[in-house]
Amino acid sequence: PVLLVGNHQLWGLDTALLVQGVYEGTGTLARGLAHPFVFQEGMVSGISLDGGRNALEVFGAVSVTPKNYYTLLSEGKVALLYPGGIAEAWDEKAATYRVVWPDPGVGGSDFVRA
């Protein structure tokens, strides 16, 4: 199993490029762990493809939960995680190229910790 950890750039547009690059370079699909919010209908990522499936799901993304994280790694998959989550993706300061590790004591976290 492989865990790729990074920081989102503005709006998370970097994710598609990373997933494509990993796939083209290795033939392996990096499975993103995404905030449940982005799977909702009406989101940009909520565009329906392939018989009504969410675009993120078509490309292997799953909701960020401890169970999904464990399942991906226990099955030997490549998991892609942005610890700064959705807050980082929508923050213009994300371009500072730093990984944000949320403090679970301050308003909780949409992030999986070991």
VEXDREN-2710 file (C-alpha; in Angstrom, 1 decimal):
% VEXDREN-2710
k/r/px/py/pz
1/PRO/0.0/0.0/0.0
2/VAL/1.0/3.6/-0.6
3/LEU/-0.2/6.8/1.0
4/LEU/0.4/10.0/-1.0
5/VAL/0.1/13.1/1.2
6/GLY/0.0/16.6/-0.2
7/ASN/-1.4/20.1/0.0
8/HIS/-4.2/21.3/-2.1
9/GLN/-3.8/24.3/-4.4
10/LEU/-6.7/26.6/-5.1
11/TRP/-10.0/24.7/-5.5
12/GLY/-8.3/21.3/-5.5
13/LEU/-7.7/21.4/-9.3
14/ASP/-4.3/19.9/-8.7
15/THR/-5.8/16.6/-7.7
16/ALA/-6.8/15.6/-11.3
17/LEU/-3.3/16.3/-12.5
18/LEU/-1.7/14.2/-9.8
19/VAL/-4.1/11.3/-10.3
20/GLN/-3.5/11.4/-14.0
21/GLY/0.3/11.6/-13.6
22/VAL/0.4/8.6/-11.2
23/TYR/-1.8/6.6/-13.5
24/GLU/0.2/7.4/-16.7
25/GLY/3.5/6.8/-14.9
26/THR/2.6/3.6/-13.1
27/GLY/-0.7/2.2/-14.4
28/THR/-2.1/2.5/-10.8
29/LEU/-5.1/4.6/-9.9
30/ALA/-4.5/6.8/-6.8
31/ARG/-7.7/6.7/-4.8
32/GLY/-8.5/10.0/-3.3
33/LEU/-10.0/10.4/0.2
34/ALA/-12.4/13.3/-0.2
35/HIS/-14.6/15.3/2.2
36/PRO/-18.2/14.0/2.0
37/PHE/-19.3/17.6/1.0
38/VAL/-17.8/17.2/-2.5
39/PHE/-19.9/14.2/-3.3
40/GLN/-23.2/16.2/-2.9
41/GLU/-25.3/16.8/-5.9
42/GLY/-24.7/20.3/-7.3
43/MET/-21.0/20.5/-6.4
44/VAL/-18.6/20.9/-9.4
45/SER/-17.4/17.4/-8.5
46/GLY/-21.1/16.3/-8.2
47/ILE/-21.4/16.2/-12.0
48/SER/-23.0/12.8/-12.9
49/LEU/-21.1/10.5/-15.2
50/ASP/-21.4/6.9/-16.2
51/GLY/-25.1/6.3/-15.5
52/GLY/-25.5/8.9/-12.7
53/ARG/-22.3/8.2/-10.7
54/ASN/-20.5/11.1/-9.2
55/ALA/-17.4/12.1/-11.2
56/LEU/-15.1/11.6/-8.2
57/GLU/-16.5/8.1/-7.6
58/VAL/-15.9/7.2/-11.3
59/PHE/-12.2/8.0/-10.7
60/GLY/-12.0/6.0/-7.5
61/ALA/-12.5/8.6/-4.8
62/VAL/-14.1/7.7/-1.6
63/SER/-15.4/9.7/1.4
64/VAL/-12.7/10.3/4.0
65/THR/-13.5/8.0/6.9
66/PRO/-11.3/5.7/9.0
67/LYS/-13.0/2.7/7.5
68/ASN/-12.4/3.8/3.9
69/TYR/-8.8/4.7/4.7
70/TYR/-8.2/1.3/6.4
71/THR/-9.9/-0.6/3.5
72/LEU/-7.8/1.1/0.8
73/LEU/-4.5/0.5/2.6
74/SER/-5.4/-3.1/3.7
75/GLU/-6.2/-3.9/0.0
76/GLY/-2.8/-2.6/-1.1
77/LYS/-4.2/0.4/-2.9
78/VAL/-2.6/3.8/-3.5
79/ALA/-4.5/6.3/-1.3
80/LEU/-4.3/10.1/-1.8
81/LEU/-4.8/12.4/1.1
82/TYR/-4.8/16.1/1.6
83/PRO/-4.8/16.6/5.4
84/GLY/-5.8/20.3/5.0
85/GLY/-9.0/19.0/3.4
86/ILE/-11.7/21.2/1.9
87/ALA/-10.6/24.2/3.9
88/GLU/-7.2/24.2/2.3
89/ALA/-8.6/23.7/-1.2
90/TRP/-10.7/26.9/-0.9
91/ASP/-8.0/29.0/0.7
92/GLU/-6.0/31.3/-1.5
93/LYS/-3.1/31.0/0.9
94/ALA/-2.8/27.3/0.0
95/ALA/-0.3/28.3/-2.6
96/THR/2.3/28.6/0.2
97/TYR/3.2/24.9/-0.4
98/ARG/2.7/23.6/3.1
99/VAL/0.9/20.6/4.4
100/VAL/-1.8/21.6/6.9
101/TRP/-2.4/19.2/9.8
102/PRO/-5.8/20.3/11.3
103/ASP/-6.1/20.4/15.1
104/PRO/-8.9/18.0/15.9
105/GLY/-9.6/20.0/19.1
106/VAL/-10.6/23.1/17.2
107/GLY/-13.9/22.5/15.5
108/GLY/-13.1/18.8/14.7
109/SER/-11.5/17.6/11.6
110/ASP/-12.6/16.0/8.3
111/PHE/-9.2/14.1/8.3
112/VAL/-8.2/10.6/9.3
113/ARG/-5.5/10.2/11.9
114/ALA/-3.5/7.1/12.6
END
